[in-house]
Amino acid sequence: MVDVSNDKTWHALGDPEMKCYMPGVPRANYLPYPFRIVQSAGASSPYILISYEFASATRIIRMNSKDEAPIPAWMGWSRGRGRAIP
């Protein structure tokens, strides 16, 4: 781990959390803020949503999808495989 506490440029260079940007994955899961995992209804539910309190970030996991991301996204383009949450 790198100590950046004395680095005067750290805040200007940009820790996303310091600028209230979306933290990205997997960092969003390690922040001390709550998040919620929601699965769409139905036996063949193709989506799982992860909603983060920090920066109102969301992440959609598309189950069994082979689609490519239409544009780059800060929280990524997630594709799951197999069964969703039982």
Secondary structure as a PSIPRED ss2 file (coil, helix, strand):
# PSIPRED VFORMAT (PSIPRED V4.0)

   1 M C   1.000  0.000  0.000
   2 V C   1.000  0.000  0.000
   3 D C   1.000  0.000  0.000
   4 V C   1.000  0.000  0.000
   5 S C   1.000  0.000  0.000
   6 N C   1.000  0.000  0.000
   7 D C   1.000  0.000  0.000
   8 K C   1.000  0.000  0.000
   9 T C   1.000  0.000  0.000
  10 W H   0.000  1.000  0.000
  11 H H   0.000  1.000  0.000
  12 A H   0.000  1.000  0.000
  13 L H   0.000  1.000  0.000
  14 G C   1.000  0.000  0.000
  15 D C   1.000  0.000  0.000
  16 P C   1.000  0.000  0.000
  17 E C   1.000  0.000  0.000
  18 M C   1.000  0.000  0.000
  19 K C   1.000  0.000  0.000
  20 C C   1.000  0.000  0.000
  21 Y C   1.000  0.000  0.000
  22 M C   1.000  0.000  0.000
  23 P C   1.000  0.000  0.000
  24 G C   1.000  0.000  0.000
  25 V C   1.000  0.000  0.000
  26 P C   1.000  0.000  0.000
  27 R H   0.000  1.000  0.000
  28 A H   0.000  1.000  0.000
  29 N H   0.000  1.000  0.000
  30 Y H   0.000  1.000  0.000
  31 L C   1.000  0.000  0.000
  32 P C   1.000  0.000  0.000
  33 Y C   1.000  0.000  0.000
  34 P C   1.000  0.000  0.000
  35 F E   0.000  0.000  1.000
  36 R E   0.000  0.000  1.000
  37 I E   0.000  0.000  1.000
  38 V E   0.000  0.000  1.000
  39 Q E   0.000  0.000  1.000
  40 S C   1.000  0.000  0.000
  41 A C   1.000  0.000  0.000
  42 G C   1.000  0.000  0.000
  43 A C   1.000  0.000  0.000
  44 S C   1.000  0.000  0.000
  45 S C   1.000  0.000  0.000
  46 P C   1.000  0.000  0.000
  47 Y E   0.000  0.000  1.000
  48 I E   0.000  0.000  1.000
  49 L E   0.000  0.000  1.000
  50 I E   0.000  0.000  1.000
  51 S E   0.000  0.000  1.000
  52 Y E   0.000  0.000  1.000
  53 E C   1.000  0.000  0.000
  54 F H   0.000  1.000  0.000
  55 A H   0.000  1.000  0.000
  56 S H   0.000  1.000  0.000
  57 A C   1.000  0.000  0.000
  58 T E   0.000  0.000  1.000
  59 R E   0.000  0.000  1.000
  60 I E   0.000  0.000  1.000
  61 I E   0.000  0.000  1.000
  62 R E   0.000  0.000  1.000
  63 M E   0.000  0.000  1.000
  64 N C   1.000  0.000  0.000
  65 S C   1.000  0.000  0.000
  66 K C   1.000  0.000  0.000
  67 D C   1.000  0.000  0.000
  68 E C   1.000  0.000  0.000
  69 A C   1.000  0.000  0.000
  70 P C   1.000  0.000  0.000
  71 I C   1.000  0.000  0.000
  72 P C   1.000  0.000  0.000
  73 A C   1.000  0.000  0.000
  74 W C   1.000  0.000  0.000
  75 M C   1.000  0.000  0.000
  76 G C   1.000  0.000  0.000
  77 W C   1.000  0.000  0.000
  78 S E   0.000  0.000  1.000
  79 R E   0.000  0.000  1.000
  80 G E   0.000  0.000  1.000
  81 R C   1.000  0.000  0.000
  82 G C   1.000  0.000  0.000
  83 R C   1.000  0.000  0.000
  84 A C   1.000  0.000  0.000
  85 I C   1.000  0.000  0.000
  86 P C   1.000  0.000  0.000
